[in-house]
Amino acid sequence: MKQLNALAGFMILAGKNADVLPTHISLYLALFWSWKQHGFCEPFPIYRKELMTIAHIHSIATYHKCIKDLITMGAIKYIPSYDYYRGSLIYLSDIARKTA
Protein backbone atom coordinates (compact mmCIF):
# COMPACT_ATOMS: atom_id res chain seq x y z
CA MET A 1 0.00 0.00 0.00
CA LYS A 2 2.90 2.35 0.74
CA GLN A 3 3.94 1.96 -2.89
CA LEU A 4 0.60 3.17 -4.21
CA ASN A 5 0.56 6.06 -1.74
CA ALA A 6 3.99 7.20 -2.92
CA LEU A 7 2.98 7.06 -6.59
CA ALA A 8 -0.47 8.59 -6.05
CA GLY A 9 0.96 11.36 -3.90
CA PHE A 10 3.53 12.27 -6.52
CA MET A 11 0.96 12.29 -9.31
CA ILE A 12 -1.33 14.57 -7.25
CA LEU A 13 1.64 16.86 -6.62
CA ALA A 14 2.52 16.83 -10.33
CA GLY A 15 -1.04 17.75 -11.26
CA LYS A 16 -1.15 20.70 -8.86
CA ASN A 17 2.37 22.06 -9.41
CA ALA A 18 3.09 23.78 -12.73
CA ASP A 19 6.83 23.50 -12.03
CA VAL A 20 6.70 19.70 -12.45
CA LEU A 21 7.86 18.96 -15.98
CA PRO A 22 7.64 15.75 -18.03
CA THR A 23 11.30 15.05 -17.18
CA HIS A 24 10.44 15.06 -13.46
CA ILE A 25 7.58 12.63 -14.02
CA SER A 26 9.71 10.42 -16.23
CA LEU A 27 12.53 10.31 -13.71
CA TYR A 28 10.15 9.64 -10.81
CA LEU A 29 8.59 6.75 -12.71
CA ALA A 30 12.08 5.38 -13.44
CA LEU A 31 12.84 5.62 -9.71
CA PHE A 32 9.56 3.87 -8.91
CA TRP A 33 10.43 1.10 -11.37
CA SER A 34 13.86 0.70 -9.79
CA TRP A 35 12.22 0.52 -6.37
CA LYS A 36 9.97 -2.26 -7.65
CA GLN A 37 12.98 -4.11 -9.08
CA HIS A 38 14.56 -4.01 -5.60
CA GLY A 39 11.47 -5.52 -3.97
CA PHE A 40 10.20 -2.20 -2.60
CA CYS A 41 13.00 -2.21 -0.01
CA GLU A 42 14.26 1.15 1.21
CA PRO A 43 16.72 2.57 0.77
CA PHE A 44 17.49 1.14 -2.65
CA PRO A 45 20.53 1.82 -4.84
CA ILE A 46 20.26 3.79 -8.04
CA TYR A 47 22.65 4.19 -10.93
CA ARG A 48 22.54 7.38 -12.98
CA LYS A 49 23.20 5.74 -16.33
CA GLU A 50 20.41 3.19 -15.83
CA LEU A 51 17.88 5.80 -14.70
CA MET A 52 18.73 8.16 -17.53
CA THR A 53 18.11 5.35 -20.02
CA ILE A 54 14.77 4.36 -18.51
CA ALA A 55 13.62 8.00 -18.18
CA HIS A 56 14.88 8.96 -21.66
CA ILE A 57 16.96 11.79 -20.21
CA HIS A 58 20.05 12.45 -22.34
CA SER A 59 21.71 15.26 -20.41
CA ILE A 60 23.53 14.71 -17.11
CA ALA A 61 22.72 18.32 -16.17
CA THR A 62 18.99 17.67 -16.68
CA TYR A 63 19.22 14.48 -14.62
CA HIS A 64 20.90 16.28 -11.71
CA LYS A 65 18.45 19.20 -11.90
CA CYS A 66 15.49 16.81 -11.78
CA ILE A 67 16.97 14.90 -8.83
CA LYS A 68 17.49 18.19 -6.95
CA ASP A 69 13.95 19.32 -7.80
CA LEU A 70 12.45 16.01 -6.60
CA ILE A 71 14.35 16.40 -3.32
CA THR A 72 13.07 19.99 -2.95
CA MET A 73 9.49 18.87 -3.67
CA GLY A 74 9.79 16.24 -0.94
CA ALA A 75 9.20 13.38 -3.36
CA ILE A 76 12.50 11.63 -2.59
CA LYS A 77 15.26 11.47 -0.03
CA TYR A 78 18.66 11.13 -1.72
CA ILE A 79 21.87 9.86 -0.14
CA PRO A 80 24.67 10.40 -2.66
CA SER A 81 27.46 7.93 -3.19
CA TYR A 82 30.61 8.95 -4.91
CA ASP A 83 31.49 5.32 -5.60
CA TYR A 84 30.47 4.38 -9.15
CA TYR A 85 29.95 0.72 -8.22
CA ARG A 86 27.87 1.21 -5.05
CA GLY A 87 25.26 3.63 -6.35
CA SER A 88 23.43 6.35 -4.48
CA LEU A 89 20.59 5.46 -2.13
CA ILE A 90 17.00 6.63 -2.50
CA TYR A 91 13.91 6.68 -0.34
CA LEU A 92 10.62 7.43 -2.10
CA SER A 93 8.53 9.60 0.19
CA ASP A 94 4.89 9.03 0.95
CA ILE A 95 3.78 12.52 -0.04
CA ALA A 96 0.10 11.58 -0.32
CA ARG A 97 -0.52 13.00 3.16
CA LYS A 98 1.35 16.22 2.31
CA THR A 99 -0.64 16.82 -0.89
CA ALA A 100 -4.10 16.01 0.49
N, CA, C and O of each residue as an XYZ file, in Angstrom:
400
protein
N       0.815     -1.187      0.000
C       0.000      0.000      0.000
C       0.864      1.258      0.000
O       0.510      2.262     -0.619
N       1.997      1.198      0.698
C       2.902      2.352      0.737
C       3.335      2.721     -0.684
O       3.512      3.897     -1.002
N       3.502      1.715     -1.525
C       3.944      1.956     -2.889
C       2.912      2.794     -3.648
O       3.262      3.749     -4.341
N       1.653      2.427     -3.511
C       0.604      3.174     -4.209
C       0.451      4.578     -3.642
O       0.168      5.518     -4.385
N       0.635      4.730     -2.336
C       0.558      6.061     -1.738
C       1.664      6.968     -2.265
O       1.435      8.144     -2.545
N       2.866      6.408     -2.398
C       3.989      7.199     -2.919
C       3.703      7.649     -4.348
O       3.890      8.820     -4.678
N       3.253      6.733     -5.192
C       2.980      7.062     -6.593
C       1.789      8.018     -6.712
O       1.848      8.999     -7.454
N       0.718      7.730     -5.985
C      -0.472      8.590     -6.053
C      -0.152      9.989     -5.534
O      -0.584     10.985     -6.114
N       0.594     10.060     -4.457
C       0.957     11.361     -3.900
C       1.776     12.184     -4.871
O       1.560     13.388     -5.011
N       2.715     11.539     -5.544
C       3.529     12.271     -6.516
C       2.676     12.738     -7.687
O       2.836     13.865     -8.154
N       1.779     11.896     -8.163
C       0.957     12.287     -9.308
C       0.007     13.430     -8.940
O      -0.268     14.291     -9.776
N      -0.495     13.451     -7.708
C      -1.325     14.572     -7.251
C      -0.488     15.844     -7.214
O      -0.919     16.903     -7.670
N       0.720     15.719     -6.662
C       1.643     16.863     -6.618
C       1.943     17.368     -8.025
O       1.938     18.575     -8.265
N       2.203     16.455     -8.954
C       2.521     16.829    -10.331
C       1.342     17.551    -10.993
O       1.538     18.489    -11.767
N       0.137     17.116    -10.688
C      -1.043     17.752    -11.261
C      -1.292     19.158    -10.735
O      -1.817     20.012    -11.449
N      -0.912     19.393     -9.483
C      -1.153     20.696     -8.857
C      -0.020     21.688     -9.075
O      -0.241     22.896     -8.991
N       1.176     21.211     -9.351
C       2.365     22.056     -9.408
C       2.804     22.258    -10.854
O       3.224     21.307    -11.514
N       2.710     23.477    -11.344
C       3.085     23.778    -12.731
C       4.587     23.660    -12.966
O       5.028     23.592    -14.113
N       5.378     23.634    -11.897
C       6.834     23.501    -12.035
C       7.268     22.072    -12.328
O       8.420     21.845    -12.698
N       6.368     21.101    -12.169
C       6.696     19.701    -12.452
C       6.618     19.494    -13.962
O       5.561     19.641    -14.575
N       7.748     19.155    -14.533
C       7.864     18.964    -15.981
C       7.813     17.481    -16.336
O       7.938     16.633    -15.453
N       7.631     17.158    -17.617
C       7.642     15.752    -18.032
C       8.924     15.011    -17.631
O       8.881     13.811    -17.361
N      10.057     15.711    -17.589
C      11.298     15.045    -17.180
C      11.241     14.634    -15.711
O      11.782     13.591    -15.345
N      10.595     15.435    -14.867
C      10.441     15.064    -13.461
C       9.578     13.803    -13.337
O       9.908     12.880    -12.592
N       8.488     13.785    -14.068
C       7.579     12.632    -14.024
C       8.283     11.390    -14.549
O       8.185     10.314    -13.958
N       8.981     11.539    -15.645
C       9.710     10.420    -16.235
C      10.761      9.872    -15.280
O      10.890      8.657    -15.129
N      11.506     10.750    -14.642
C      12.535     10.307    -13.707
C      11.904      9.664    -12.483
O      12.403      8.648    -12.000
N      10.818     10.235    -11.971
C      10.155      9.644    -10.811
C       9.649      8.239    -11.147
O       9.787      7.322    -10.338
N       9.075      8.070    -12.318
C       8.591      6.745    -12.708
C       9.749      5.760    -12.873
O       9.600      4.578    -12.563
N      10.895      6.229    -13.355
C      12.084      5.379    -13.442
C      12.551      4.984    -12.041
O      12.955      3.842    -11.818
N      12.496      5.927    -11.099
C      12.843      5.622     -9.709
C      11.862      4.611     -9.119
O      12.267      3.681     -8.422
N      10.587      4.793     -9.397
C       9.562      3.866     -8.906
C       9.805      2.464     -9.462
O       9.692      1.474     -8.739
N      10.135      2.389    -10.741
C      10.428      1.095    -11.372
C      11.638      0.438    -10.707
O      11.627     -0.763    -10.439
N      12.663      1.217    -10.447
C      13.859      0.697     -9.793
C      13.520      0.201     -8.388
O      14.030     -0.829     -7.947
N      12.663      0.936     -7.693
C      12.220      0.523     -6.366
C      11.509     -0.822     -6.437
O      11.725     -1.689     -5.590
N      10.666     -0.992     -7.443
C       9.966     -2.260     -7.653
C      10.968     -3.381     -7.913
O      10.834     -4.479     -7.373
N      11.968     -3.101     -8.741
C      12.981     -4.111     -9.076
C      13.779     -4.549     -7.842
O      14.324     -5.652     -7.809
N      13.842     -3.685     -6.839
C      14.558     -4.013     -5.600
C      13.604     -4.500     -4.509
O      13.943     -4.472     -3.325
N      12.421     -4.942     -4.906
C      11.472     -5.524     -3.966
C      10.850     -4.536     -3.005
O      10.443     -4.910     -1.905
N      10.771     -3.275     -3.408
C      10.196     -2.202     -2.598
C      10.911     -2.040     -1.250
O      10.316     -1.586     -0.273
N      12.176     -2.413     -1.212
C      12.995     -2.212     -0.011
C      13.580     -0.803     -0.043
O      13.934     -0.289     -1.104
N      13.674     -0.189      1.135
C      14.265      1.146      1.207
C      15.381      1.160      2.237
O      15.249      0.499      3.267
N      16.436      1.852      2.020
C      16.724      2.566      0.772
C      17.134      1.566     -0.305
O      17.512      0.434     -0.003
N      17.057      1.990     -1.546
C      17.493      1.140     -2.649
C      18.538      1.897     -3.471
O      18.494      3.124     -3.564
N      19.478      1.157     -4.066
C      20.531      1.819     -4.837
C      20.040      2.228     -6.220
O      19.221      1.549     -6.839
N      20.561      3.349     -6.680
C      20.260      3.790     -8.039
C      21.564      4.062     -8.771
O      22.591      4.368     -8.165
N      21.495      3.943    -10.074
C      22.646      4.194    -10.933
C      22.213      5.159    -12.020
O      21.282      4.888    -12.779
N      22.903      6.291    -12.083
C      22.535      7.384    -12.981
C      22.330      6.914    -14.416
O      21.320      7.242    -15.038
N      23.263      6.163    -14.935
C      23.195      5.740    -16.335
C      21.925      4.918    -16.604
O      21.262      5.098    -17.626
N      21.605      4.029    -15.686
C      20.411      3.194    -15.826
C      19.139      4.037    -15.778
O      18.238      3.854    -16.596
N      19.067      4.956    -14.821
C      17.876      5.799    -14.698
C      17.708      6.721    -15.893
O      16.592      6.932    -16.370
N      18.819      7.274    -16.380
C      18.734      8.160    -17.532
C      18.203      7.407    -18.755
O      17.447      7.966    -19.550
N      18.593      6.158    -18.902
C      18.112      5.347    -20.020
C      16.616      5.088    -19.897
O      15.867      5.271    -20.857
N      16.184      4.664    -18.715
C      14.767      4.364    -18.507
C      13.910      5.621    -18.678
O      12.837      5.568    -19.280
N      14.390      6.755    -18.146
C      13.622      7.998    -18.180
C      13.766      8.765    -19.499
O      13.110      9.788    -19.695
N      14.609      8.282    -20.388
C      14.879      8.962    -21.662
C      15.396     10.380    -21.446
O      15.001     11.317    -22.140
N      16.286     10.515    -20.472
C      16.963     11.787    -20.211
C      18.370     11.654    -20.776
O      19.092     10.721    -20.426
N      18.762     12.573    -21.641
C      20.046     12.452    -22.335
C      21.126     13.376    -21.789
O      22.297     13.236    -22.140
N      20.748     14.303    -20.947
C      21.707     15.265    -20.410
C      21.935     15.008    -18.918
O      20.982     14.911    -18.144
N      23.205     14.900    -18.526
C      23.533     14.711    -17.114
C      23.064     15.914    -16.300
O      22.613     15.758    -15.165
N      23.169     17.107    -16.871
C      22.719     18.318    -16.170
C      21.214     18.254    -15.902
O      20.766     18.623    -14.816
N      20.442     17.796    -16.865
C      18.994     17.667    -16.681
C      18.682     16.637    -15.610
O      17.803     16.850    -14.776
N      19.397     15.525    -15.630
C      19.215     14.480    -14.621
C      19.446     15.058    -13.221
O      18.608     14.893    -12.334
N      20.577     15.733    -13.026
C      20.898     16.277    -11.714
C      19.908     17.362    -11.282
O      19.568     17.455    -10.103
N      19.448     18.179    -12.227
C      18.450     19.200    -11.905
C      17.153     18.534    -11.454
O      16.543     18.974    -10.479
N      16.733     17.498    -12.137
C      15.489     16.813    -11.779
C      15.607     16.135    -10.416
O      14.664     16.169     -9.626
N      16.749     15.523    -10.135
C      16.969     14.905     -8.825
C      16.860     15.973     -7.732
O      16.177     15.773     -6.727
N      17.538     17.107     -7.936
C      17.487     18.192     -6.948
C      16.065     18.706     -6.776
O      15.636     18.980     -5.655
N      15.334     18.840     -7.874
C      13.954     19.317     -7.799
C      13.061     18.324     -7.045
O      12.215     18.732     -6.250
N      13.248     17.022     -7.294
C      12.453     16.010     -6.603
C      12.740     16.020     -5.103
O      11.839     15.797     -4.295
N      13.993     16.279     -4.734
C      14.349     16.401     -3.321
C      13.636     17.614     -2.720
O      13.044     17.524     -1.645
N      13.697     18.750     -3.424
C      13.070     19.989     -2.954
C      11.557     19.824     -2.802
O      10.966     20.351     -1.859
N      10.938     19.102     -3.717
C       9.492     18.867     -3.666
C       9.105     17.931     -2.521
O       7.940     17.876     -2.127
N      10.066     17.210     -1.999
C       9.788     16.244     -0.941
C       9.391     14.881     -1.467
O       8.908     14.040     -0.709
N       9.589     14.652     -2.763
C       9.204     13.378     -3.360
C      10.204     12.265     -3.061
O       9.829     11.094     -3.009
N      11.475     12.620     -2.864
C      12.504     11.625     -2.588
C      13.457     12.127     -1.506
O      13.578     13.325     -1.250
N      14.120     11.170     -0.890
C      15.261     11.470     -0.033
C      16.448     10.806     -0.714
O      16.392      9.625     -1.058
N      17.514     11.556     -0.907
C      18.657     11.135     -1.717
C      19.910     11.119     -0.859
O      20.248     12.119     -0.225
N      20.600      9.982     -0.839
C      21.871      9.855     -0.139
C      22.926      9.563     -1.203
O      23.027      8.438     -1.692
N      23.715     10.588     -1.561
C      24.665     10.401     -2.663
C      25.808      9.451     -2.304
O      26.234      9.357     -1.153
N      26.276      8.767     -3.315
C      27.462      7.925     -3.188
C      28.414      8.380     -4.281
O      28.017      8.582     -5.429
N      29.640      8.532     -3.916
C      30.609      8.954     -4.914
C      31.390      7.763     -5.442
O      32.401      7.919     -6.125
N      30.902      6.565     -5.112
C      31.495      5.317     -5.596
C      30.625      4.819     -6.758
O      29.451      4.498     -6.570
N      31.204      4.758     -7.938
C      30.466      4.381     -9.152
C      29.806      3.008     -9.012
O      28.724      2.789     -9.557
N      30.433      2.094     -8.297
C      29.948      0.719     -8.222
C      28.908      0.496     -7.120
O      28.174     -0.491     -7.165
N      28.832      1.388     -6.137
C      27.871      1.211     -5.052
C      26.529      1.851     -5.360
O      25.496      1.319     -4.951
N      26.509      2.930     -6.039
C      25.265      3.628     -6.354
C      24.787      4.466     -5.193
O      25.100      4.180     -4.037
N      24.031      5.494     -5.500
C      23.434      6.347     -4.478
C      22.205      5.651     -3.927
O      21.668      4.739     -4.555
N      21.759      6.077     -2.755
C      20.592      5.463     -2.128
C      19.409      6.425     -2.181
O      19.564      7.640     -2.059
N      18.232      5.848     -2.364
C      17.000      6.630     -2.502
C      15.914      6.068     -1.588
O      15.761      4.857     -1.429
N      15.175      6.990     -1.001
C      13.910      6.677     -0.340
C      12.841      7.430     -1.113
O      12.986      8.626     -1.366
N      11.762      6.742     -1.492
C      10.622      7.429     -2.102
C       9.681      7.823     -0.983
O       9.256      6.974     -0.200
N       9.356      9.086     -0.900
C       8.532      9.599      0.195
C       7.061      9.352     -0.065
O       6.598      9.354     -1.206
N       6.344      9.139      1.016
C       4.886      9.034      0.949
C       4.352     10.445      1.069
O       4.067     10.917      2.170
N       4.216     11.122     -0.063
C       3.778     12.519     -0.044
C       2.275     12.654     -0.210
O       1.769     13.764     -0.374
N       1.544     11.522     -0.170
C       0.101     11.580     -0.316
C      -0.518     12.398      0.819
O      -1.476     13.139      0.602
N       0.030     12.261      2.028
C      -0.517     12.999      3.160
C      -0.209     14.490      3.037
O      -0.996     15.330      3.471
N       0.937     14.811      2.444
C       1.345     16.216      2.307
C       0.528     16.940      1.256
O       0.316     18.149      1.354
N       0.057     16.192      0.229
C      -0.638     16.820     -0.888
C      -2.150     16.842     -0.683
O      -2.859     17.533     -1.415
N      -2.646     16.107      0.287
C      -4.101     16.012      0.492
C      -4.675     17.294      1.075
O      -5.880     17.381      1.308
